[in-house]
Amino acid sequence: MRGTAGRGDDGLRGIFAGEEDEAWEAAADLSAELHIYYKPRRYRSVLGIAAKKYDDLWTAGKVAYKLDGIVEDGGELIIYAPHVTEVSYTHGHLLDQTGYHVRDYFLTRMEQFRHVPGRIKAHSTHVKGTGAFVNGREEPRINVVLATGIPEERCRRINLGYRDPRTIDPSAWEGKEDQGLLLVREAGERLFRVRPE
């Protein structure tokens, strides 16, 4: 059974009851309608403007893992958040030691990173994205670039790209989808995927 209430985008949108599997499936279907944006293709470069409520990369990292699916192989995803000046207020010291890497990087170094909590490694791989680690070389599928208040030296040390946010004019990205450029405002709030054929 499904009941809905029209309390706006941030309010209650559905209530599901009945058999557990059926209720779960109905809720998942509604969530997919409300929370996944489908694009017709992947893009060479995506500029994700992080929501202001994300005050460190620990939270603003959602921009990466909610947009990486619409970035072309070898493309770039820019996390634009000039207001973010810290990697993580809670875990920054561990991320400075560990850095951001693809999953296989950690899998080939299990002993080296055994002391690092799983949530740190999970965050690291979610932000860096998918990729491989072949013959001692990390090969991420996309290039994740920070255009934040985090200094360039620190971005490089944690294995992420850097761009001075002052050199980016988000309005210049408007309407450039046909050129392979996509602007996403309030990035991190919704999941983006390429529309299935």
Backbone as JSON, one array per atom type, in Angstrom:
{
  "sequence": "MRGTAGRGDDGLRGIFAGEEDEAWEAAADLSAELHIYYKPRRYRSVLGIAAKKYDDLWTAGKVAYKLDGIVEDGGELIIYAPHVTEVSYTHGHLLDQTGYHVRDYFLTRMEQFRHVPGRIKAHSTHVKGTGAFVNGREEPRINVVLATGIPEERCRRINLGYRDPRTIDPSAWEGKEDQGLLLVREAGERLFRVRPE",
  "N": [[0.85, -1.18, 0.0], [0.48, 2.28, -0.69], [0.87, 5.58, 0.35], [0.76, 9.07, -0.21], [2.03, 12.36, 0.47], [1.8, 15.8, -0.13], [4.1, 17.72, 0.66], [6.04, 19.38, -0.37], [9.42, 19.5, -1.83], [11.24, 18.71, 0.15], [9.77, 17.44, 2.03], [7.64, 14.84, 3.37], [7.11, 12.25, 1.11], [6.13, 9.76, 0.61], [4.52, 6.88, 2.04], [4.85, 3.57, 2.99], [3.41, 0.42, 3.38], [2.64, -2.95, 4.36], [3.4, -6.16, 2.9], [6.81, -6.88, 3.51], [8.82, -7.07, 1.4], [7.39, -6.1, -0.83], [6.65, -3.52, 0.02], [9.17, -2.4, 0.4], [10.19, -2.49, -2.23], [8.38, -0.77, -3.55], [8.93, 1.62, -2.2], [11.61, 1.95, -2.95], [11.3, 2.31, -5.71], [9.91, 4.78, -5.77], [11.83, 6.4, -4.57], [13.85, 6.25, -6.51], [12.61, 7.67, -8.57], [12.44, 10.22, -7.41], [15.03, 10.9, -6.5], [17.11, 10.25, -8.25], [18.72, 11.58, -10.97], [18.59, 11.35, -14.38], [20.79, 11.45, -17.09], [21.36, 11.92, -20.61], [23.81, 11.06, -21.53], [27.41, 10.64, -20.97], [29.85, 13.01, -19.68], [32.65, 15.04, -20.63], [33.76, 16.79, -18.8], [32.74, 17.65, -15.57], [31.33, 20.03, -13.51], [30.75, 20.22, -10.26], [28.97, 21.98, -8.02], [29.29, 22.22, -4.72], [26.91, 21.79, -2.14], [26.29, 24.33, 0.26], [26.04, 23.47, 2.88], [27.84, 21.43, 3.24], [30.69, 21.29, 4.92], [33.29, 20.37, 4.97], [35.64, 18.23, 3.2], [35.01, 15.65, 3.82], [32.22, 15.56, 3.98], [31.5, 16.98, 1.63], [32.49, 15.29, -0.23], [30.46, 13.79, -1.24], [29.72, 14.92, -3.59], [31.46, 13.83, -5.45], [30.92, 10.99, -5.47], [28.28, 10.97, -6.19], [28.18, 12.01, -8.67], [30.09, 10.81, -10.3], [29.34, 8.76, -12.05], [28.44, 9.94, -14.39], [30.56, 10.96, -15.71], [32.87, 10.87, -18.35], [35.12, 8.16, -19.18], [38.4, 8.82, -18.25], [37.8, 11.47, -18.02], [37.12, 14.57, -16.2], [36.12, 15.44, -12.89], [35.1, 18.11, -11.15], [35.13, 19.28, -7.94], [33.59, 21.91, -6.78], [33.95, 24.11, -4.31], [34.55, 26.66, -2.75], [34.21, 27.44, -0.11], [34.98, 25.32, 1.46], [37.52, 24.4, 3.55], [38.84, 22.41, 4.83], [39.9, 18.99, 4.97], [38.82, 16.92, 6.59], [37.21, 17.51, 9.56], [37.17, 15.71, 11.61], [38.54, 13.36, 10.77], [40.76, 14.17, 9.35], [43.56, 14.01, 9.89], [44.1, 11.29, 9.53], [43.37, 10.94, 6.85], [45.24, 12.59, 5.67], [47.5, 11.03, 6.01], [46.8, 8.7, 4.66], [45.58, 9.32, 2.16], [43.75, 9.64, -0.98], [42.45, 7.05, -2.84], [41.96, 4.49, -5.4], [39.97, 1.52, -4.99], [41.44, -0.91, -5.45], [44.05, -0.2, -4.9], [44.18, -0.15, -2.11], [43.5, -2.82, -1.62], [45.72, -4.22, -2.49], [47.49, -3.58, -0.56], [46.87, -4.44, 2.02], [48.01, -5.11, 4.53], [49.66, -2.91, 5.08], [47.77, -0.89, 5.48], [46.23, -1.77, 7.57], [45.74, -0.66, 10.07], [44.15, 1.5, 9.56], [40.93, 2.72, 9.9], [38.01, 1.17, 8.46], [36.01, 2.94, 7.53], [37.42, 5.18, 6.77], [38.97, 4.3, 4.6], [36.87, 3.56, 2.94], [35.58, 6.05, 2.47], [37.7, 7.34, 1.16], [37.98, 5.8, -1.22], [35.44, 6.14, -2.32], [35.4, 8.84, -2.97], [37.62, 9.09, -4.69], [36.89, 7.34, -6.68], [36.19, 4.73, -9.13], [38.56, 2.39, -10.52], [41.81, 1.05, -11.29], [44.66, -0.82, -10.07], [47.57, -1.42, -11.32], [50.51, -3.19, -11.92], [51.9, -1.74, -9.92], [50.97, 0.8, -10.33], [48.58, 3.33, -10.02], [45.45, 3.66, -11.54], [43.04, 5.63, -11.92], [39.58, 5.84, -12.94], [38.47, 8.33, -13.52], [39.49, 11.79, -13.21], [39.62, 13.4, -10.23], [39.14, 16.6, -9.11], [39.88, 19.19, -6.86], [38.41, 22.26, -6.27], [38.61, 24.16, -4.07], [38.94, 25.66, -0.78], [41.07, 24.36, 0.2], [44.54, 24.07, 0.39], [46.76, 23.86, -2.5], [49.06, 22.24, -2.2], [48.32, 20.44, -0.2], [46.17, 19.14, -1.41], [47.5, 17.79, -3.49], [49.14, 16.16, -1.94], [47.29, 14.43, -0.78], [46.52, 13.04, -2.94], [44.71, 14.08, -4.86], [43.43, 16.13, -7.52], [44.02, 19.65, -8.18], [42.53, 22.86, -8.48], [42.49, 26.32, -8.68], [39.87, 27.92, -7.18], [39.2, 30.52, -7.81], [39.68, 30.8, -10.46], [37.58, 29.76, -11.8], [34.52, 30.26, -13.34], [31.42, 29.59, -12.66], [29.08, 30.28, -14.12], [29.93, 30.32, -16.72], [29.81, 27.75, -17.5], [27.24, 27.12, -18.01], [24.72, 25.73, -20.08], [26.38, 24.18, -21.76], [26.33, 21.53, -22.39], [26.28, 20.17, -24.85], [28.88, 20.46, -25.6], [30.21, 18.78, -24.04], [30.47, 19.55, -21.42], [29.28, 19.86, -18.13], [27.31, 21.49, -15.73], [26.49, 21.24, -12.36], [24.45, 22.31, -9.92], [24.16, 22.65, -6.34], [25.33, 20.2, -5.87], [25.81, 16.84, -4.83], [23.52, 16.42, -3.51], [21.74, 14.91, -4.99], [21.65, 11.82, -6.81], [23.26, 11.12, -9.85], [22.89, 9.53, -12.98], [23.59, 7.81, -16.07], [21.07, 7.58, -18.44], [19.51, 4.48, -18.87], [19.53, 2.48, -21.84]],
  "CA": [[0.0, 0.0, 0.0], [1.27, 3.49, -0.79], [0.19, 6.84, 0.6], [1.67, 10.18, -0.45], [1.66, 13.66, 1.01], [2.45, 16.86, -0.89], [4.68, 18.73, 1.54], [7.2, 20.0, -1.0], [10.54, 18.63, -2.18], [11.95, 18.2, 1.32], [8.83, 16.84, 2.96], [7.23, 13.45, 3.2], [6.61, 11.99, -0.24], [5.47, 8.47, 0.51], [4.49, 5.96, 3.17], [4.63, 2.25, 2.43], [3.1, -0.6, 4.37], [2.24, -4.22, 3.75], [4.48, -7.15, 2.89], [8.09, -6.18, 3.57], [9.46, -6.98, 0.1], [6.59, -5.24, -1.71], [6.77, -2.14, 0.52], [10.55, -1.98, 0.12], [10.3, -2.28, -3.67], [7.62, 0.44, -3.88], [9.69, 2.76, -1.68], [12.8, 2.1, -3.8], [10.85, 2.88, -6.99], [9.63, 6.2, -5.57], [13.11, 7.04, -4.33], [14.53, 6.38, -7.8], [11.94, 8.77, -9.29], [12.68, 11.49, -6.74], [16.4, 11.18, -6.11], [18.08, 9.96, -9.29], [18.56, 12.34, -12.2], [19.19, 10.64, -15.5], [21.29, 12.26, -18.19], [21.38, 11.1, -21.81], [25.18, 10.69, -21.9], [28.48, 11.05, -20.04], [30.45, 14.29, -20.02], [34.11, 15.14, -20.54], [34.09, 17.51, -17.58], [31.56, 17.98, -14.77], [31.58, 20.96, -12.41], [29.75, 20.04, -9.22], [29.02, 23.01, -6.98], [28.88, 21.58, -3.48], [25.96, 22.49, -1.28], [26.98, 25.09, 1.32], [26.0, 22.76, 4.17], [29.01, 20.56, 3.34], [31.73, 22.21, 5.38], [34.61, 19.78, 4.78], [35.61, 17.28, 2.1], [34.36, 14.44, 4.31], [30.82, 15.63, 3.56], [31.44, 17.44, 0.24], [32.86, 14.16, -1.07], [29.25, 13.28, -1.88], [29.71, 15.44, -4.96], [32.18, 12.88, -6.3], [30.29, 9.69, -5.69], [26.94, 11.09, -6.78], [28.31, 12.49, -10.05], [31.12, 10.12, -11.08], [28.73, 7.91, -13.06], [28.14, 10.66, -15.63], [31.82, 11.49, -16.24], [33.5, 9.96, -19.3], [36.4, 7.57, -18.81], [39.48, 9.77, -18.49], [37.32, 12.84, -17.85], [37.38, 15.17, -14.89], [35.03, 15.86, -12.02], [35.6, 19.2, -10.31], [34.33, 19.61, -6.76], [33.73, 23.36, -6.59], [33.48, 24.46, -2.97], [35.52, 27.59, -2.17], [33.98, 27.56, 1.32], [35.56, 24.16, 2.15], [38.94, 24.62, 3.82], [39.37, 21.28, 5.59], [39.62, 17.66, 4.43], [37.84, 16.39, 7.53], [37.45, 18.01, 10.91], [37.33, 14.57, 12.5], [39.46, 12.33, 10.27], [41.74, 14.78, 8.46], [44.92, 13.52, 10.13], [44.22, 9.97, 8.91], [43.32, 11.1, 5.4], [46.53, 13.14, 5.26], [48.43, 9.9, 5.97], [46.33, 7.66, 3.75], [45.28, 9.87, 0.84], [42.57, 9.18, -1.7], [42.9, 6.03, -3.79], [40.98, 3.52, -5.88], [39.85, 0.36, -4.1], [42.49, -1.91, -5.63], [45.25, 0.29, -4.23], [44.11, -0.64, -0.73], [43.45, -4.28, -1.6], [47.08, -4.74, -2.66], [48.29, -3.11, 0.59], [46.04, -4.7, 3.2], [48.82, -5.09, 5.75], [50.12, -1.53, 5.27], [46.67, -0.03, 5.92], [45.38, -2.51, 8.52], [45.42, 0.21, 11.21], [43.25, 2.56, 9.12], [39.53, 2.27, 9.97], [37.35, 0.92, 7.19], [35.25, 4.1, 7.06], [38.37, 6.1, 6.13], [39.28, 3.72, 3.29], [35.64, 3.63, 2.13], [35.44, 7.45, 2.03], [38.77, 7.58, 0.21], [37.68, 5.18, -2.52], [34.22, 6.72, -2.87], [35.73, 10.14, -3.56], [38.55, 8.88, -5.81], [36.15, 6.66, -7.74], [36.65, 3.41, -9.56], [39.82, 2.36, -11.26], [42.61, -0.16, -11.12], [46.03, -0.68, -9.61], [48.23, -2.39, -12.18], [51.98, -3.08, -11.94], [52.33, -0.68, -9.01], [50.5, 2.12, -10.79], [47.16, 3.58, -9.82], [44.8, 4.14, -12.75], [41.64, 5.98, -11.66], [38.76, 5.99, -14.15], [38.32, 9.76, -13.77], [40.35, 12.66, -12.43], [38.84, 14.21, -9.29], [39.86, 17.86, -8.89], [39.3, 20.05, -5.83], [38.45, 23.71, -6.42], [38.14, 24.47, -2.73], [39.87, 26.46, -0.01], [42.16, 23.48, 0.65], [45.71, 24.46, -0.4], [47.2, 22.95, -3.56], [50.03, 21.26, -1.69], [47.61, 19.39, 0.54], [45.41, 18.38, -2.41], [48.46, 16.89, -4.16], [49.6, 15.17, -0.96], [46.24, 13.43, -0.55], [46.31, 12.36, -4.22], [43.59, 14.64, -5.62], [43.83, 17.26, -8.33], [43.76, 20.97, -7.61], [42.27, 24.01, -9.33], [42.17, 27.52, -7.91], [38.46, 28.22, -7.44], [39.06, 31.87, -8.36], [39.81, 30.73, -11.92], [36.37, 29.12, -12.34], [33.28, 31.02, -13.38], [30.37, 28.6, -12.91], [28.1, 30.7, -15.14], [30.5, 30.02, -18.04], [29.51, 26.34, -17.78], [25.81, 27.0, -18.31], [24.32, 25.44, -21.44], [27.5, 23.65, -22.56], [26.25, 20.07, -22.4], [26.63, 19.66, -26.17], [30.33, 20.53, -25.71], [30.78, 17.81, -23.1], [30.64, 20.18, -20.12], [28.03, 19.87, -17.37], [27.28, 22.19, -14.46], [25.48, 20.73, -11.43], [24.36, 23.13, -8.71], [23.76, 21.88, -5.15], [25.83, 18.85, -6.11], [25.88, 16.01, -3.64], [22.17, 16.24, -2.99], [21.04, 13.89, -5.77], [22.46, 10.88, -7.57], [23.14, 11.24, -11.3], [23.24, 8.33, -13.73], [23.27, 7.85, -17.49], [19.8, 6.89, -18.67], [19.69, 3.2, -19.55], [18.93, 2.4, -23.18]],
  "C": [[0.89, 1.23, 0.0], [0.39, 4.69, -0.51], [1.17, 7.96, 0.37], [1.12, 11.45, 0.19], [2.43, 14.72, 0.25], [2.98, 17.96, 0.0], [5.93, 19.35, 0.94], [8.33, 19.01, -1.21], [11.22, 18.01, -0.97], [11.05, 17.49, 2.31], [8.57, 15.38, 2.65], [6.63, 13.25, 1.82], [5.92, 10.64, -0.35], [5.55, 7.69, 1.8], [4.11, 4.6, 2.61], [4.42, 1.25, 3.55], [2.68, -1.87, 3.64], [3.37, -5.22, 3.84], [5.82, -6.44, 2.75], [8.73, -5.99, 2.19], [8.72, -6.03, -0.85], [6.7, -3.77, -1.29], [8.15, -1.58, 0.2], [10.71, -1.64, -1.37], [9.56, -1.0, -4.09], [8.35, 1.69, -3.39], [10.93, 3.02, -2.53], [12.43, 2.72, -5.14], [10.58, 4.37, -6.86], [10.93, 6.97, -5.35], [13.88, 7.25, -5.63], [13.93, 7.52, -8.62], [12.35, 10.13, -8.73], [14.15, 11.87, -6.64], [17.47, 10.86, -7.14], [17.74, 10.8, -10.52], [19.28, 11.59, -13.3], [19.59, 11.63, -16.58], [21.41, 11.35, -19.41], [22.77, 10.55, -22.16], [26.14, 10.99, -20.77], [29.14, 12.31, -20.58], [31.95, 14.27, -19.79], [34.53, 15.79, -19.23], [32.79, 17.92, -16.88], [32.01, 18.9, -13.63], [30.45, 20.81, -11.41], [29.93, 21.09, -8.14], [28.43, 22.42, -5.71], [27.89, 22.45, -2.71], [26.71, 23.15, -0.13], [26.99, 24.36, 2.66], [27.16, 21.78, 4.33], [30.21, 21.43, 3.7], [33.14, 21.62, 5.38], [34.51, 18.76, 3.65], [34.97, 15.97, 2.53], [32.89, 14.42, 3.88], [30.68, 16.05, 2.09], [31.87, 16.35, -0.74], [31.66, 13.52, -1.75], [29.15, 13.77, -3.32], [30.35, 14.42, -5.89], [31.37, 11.61, -6.53], [28.85, 9.77, -6.16], [26.99, 11.58, -8.22], [29.26, 11.64, -10.9], [30.56, 9.24, -12.19], [28.41, 8.6, -14.37], [29.38, 11.34, -16.22], [32.41, 10.44, -17.17], [34.76, 9.34, -18.71], [37.51, 8.55, -19.2], [39.07, 11.22, -18.32], [37.62, 13.37, -16.46], [36.09, 15.57, -14.2], [35.61, 16.9, -11.07], [34.62, 19.42, -9.16], [34.59, 21.08, -6.46], [33.09, 23.74, -5.27], [34.49, 25.4, -2.32], [35.39, 27.72, -0.65], [34.59, 26.4, 2.12], [37.06, 24.38, 2.3], [39.6, 23.46, 4.55], [38.98, 19.97, 4.91], [38.57, 16.98, 5.29], [38.18, 16.91, 8.91], [37.7, 16.88, 11.89], [38.45, 13.64, 12.07], [40.58, 12.88, 9.39], [43.15, 14.25, 8.64], [45.13, 12.15, 9.51], [44.2, 10.07, 7.38], [44.59, 11.74, 4.87], [47.57, 12.02, 5.15], [48.09, 8.91, 4.86], [46.16, 8.16, 2.32], [44.02, 9.26, 0.26], [43.04, 8.25, -2.83], [41.75, 5.17, -4.27], [41.04, 2.29, -4.98], [41.02, -0.61, -4.21], [43.83, -1.49, -5.03], [45.3, -0.24, -2.81], [44.15, -2.16, -0.67], [44.84, -4.9, -1.77], [48.0, -4.35, -1.51], [47.53, -3.31, 1.9], [46.84, -4.57, 4.5], [49.25, -3.65, 6.07], [49.02, -0.64, 5.87], [45.75, -0.72, 6.93], [44.94, -1.65, 9.7], [44.42, 1.31, 10.86], [41.82, 2.04, 9.17], [38.9, 2.14, 8.58], [36.6, 2.12, 6.65], [36.16, 5.12, 6.36], [38.69, 5.6, 4.73], [38.05, 3.79, 2.38], [35.44, 5.05, 1.6], [36.46, 7.76, 0.94], [38.42, 7.04, -1.17], [36.4, 5.74, -3.14], [34.51, 8.06, -3.55], [36.62, 9.96, -4.79], [37.86, 8.2, -6.98], [36.75, 5.31, -8.1], [37.95, 3.53, -10.33], [40.54, 1.07, -10.98], [43.97, 0.2, -10.54], [46.81, -1.79, -10.3], [49.73, -2.13, -12.2], [52.48, -1.9, -11.11], [51.88, 0.71, -9.39], [48.99, 2.23, -10.64], [46.58, 4.21, -11.08], [43.33, 4.44, -12.46], [40.88, 6.15, -12.97], [38.59, 7.45, -14.53], [39.31, 10.53, -12.89], [39.47, 13.54, -11.54], [39.7, 15.41, -8.89], [39.13, 18.67, -7.82], [39.5, 21.51, -6.21], [37.83, 24.24, -5.13], [39.1, 25.45, -2.07], [40.99, 25.62, 0.57], [43.38, 23.79, -0.22], [46.15, 23.39, -1.4], [48.14, 21.87, -3.04], [49.33, 20.12, -0.98], [46.79, 18.54, -0.43], [46.32, 17.37, -3.09], [48.9, 15.79, -3.2], [48.56, 14.08, -0.72], [45.79, 12.77, -1.86], [45.03, 12.79, -4.94], [44.11, 15.83, -6.42], [43.46, 18.57, -7.65], [43.47, 21.97, -8.73], [41.92, 25.17, -8.43], [40.73, 27.9, -8.2], [38.24, 29.61, -8.03], [39.15, 31.89, -9.88], [38.59, 30.12, -12.59], [35.19, 30.07, -12.23], [32.16, 30.04, -13.68], [29.38, 29.0, -14.0], [28.62, 30.41, -16.55], [30.25, 28.57, -18.44], [28.06, 26.13, -18.18], [25.6, 26.68, -19.79], [25.41, 24.88, -22.33], [27.48, 22.13, -22.67], [26.64, 19.49, -23.75], [28.13, 19.72, -26.44], [31.01, 19.57, -24.73], [31.03, 18.36, -21.72], [29.29, 20.24, -19.4], [28.24, 20.59, -16.05], [26.16, 21.6, -13.61], [25.53, 21.59, -10.17], [23.82, 22.28, -7.57], [24.16, 20.42, -5.31], [26.02, 18.12, -4.78], [24.53, 15.7, -3.05], [21.42, 15.11, -3.71], [22.04, 13.06, -6.56], [22.2, 11.07, -9.06], [23.62, 9.96, -11.95], [22.92, 8.58, -15.21], [22.0, 7.02, -17.69], [20.05, 5.58, -19.4], [18.98, 3.2, -20.89], [17.67, 1.59, -23.12]]
}
